[in-house]
């Protein structure tokens, strides 16, 4: 058998699932190509078969034609995929936050094992957790679809689909709000830069009748001040850019950078951090409160990041589905 035909069938097999079904489809395609070569090209030699393969169509399109009635996940379950994944990830993120705050391990056998995590490890873990939750829900819906049975899945009443969230009707007021926010953030960023240029830090301790003193040691104060100023500048730039575009990629990039900056803040140790006297009994509670606040902010940002990525993906999928279909391969 010509090598080109075998390579062609091998590539088609990559797009087909189910061993027995795949072998049956490949045998049918092989038969059609050989018949096409004999009828249209005068034989089944290498050249005739190669011409028939070239005219038969791209491998992915051929596979789609044979598998179009055998979806991996039934179209009716698309909303279930989004709803179930979002709810499962919300539960997953909550357990992650509890594991970080209380330094506990969690086991939900056989689906989930959540070890004790540091704040940095939690931030790195959440995107992987979302992908794992998406894969688990998709696997369940795959088996439901392939069973061919009429299965009525429960529909959670709480939660909102992304496509149900309606944007503000009056774009003018949205722009006004973003403009005011950008001006405010620009003023705050300028103030932070002024304070940093004058004192070398934005973290100051104020005493009555005296000039402010640095709250942190010079190195720590400078390092943390630059991170906070970078976050303020990032927020300002995001608001300014969103005045001219509604692209969700602006928010996605901003949230990714924000998570990185929060990660840098969480890496800072409290040992030897302060330049002023802090009562020893206040340090543990203060440290825990700061980490909790930063972790909550990180969880909110992570939620927004995942939400925007899902929205962008769904929009691209919708555009692809409504695009002009490519020419189907010639019927054998």
Secondary structure, 3 states (H helix, E strand, C coil): CCHHHHHHHHHHHCCCCCHHHHHHHHHHHHHHHHHHHHHHCCCCCHHHHHHHHHHHCCHHHHHHHHHCCCCCCCHHHHHHHHHHHHHHHHHHHHHHHHHHHHCCCEEECCCEEECCCCHHHHHHHHHHHHHHHHHHHHHHHHHHHHHCCCCCCCCCCCCCCHHHCCCCCCHHHHHHHHHHHHHHHHHHHHHHHHHHHHHCCCCEECCCCCCCEECECHHHHHHHHHHHHHHHHHHHHHHHHCCCCCCHHHHHHHHHHHHHHHHHHHCCCCCCCECCCCCHHHHHHHHHHHHHHHHHHHHHHHHHHHHHHHHHHHHHHHHHHHCCCCCCCCCC
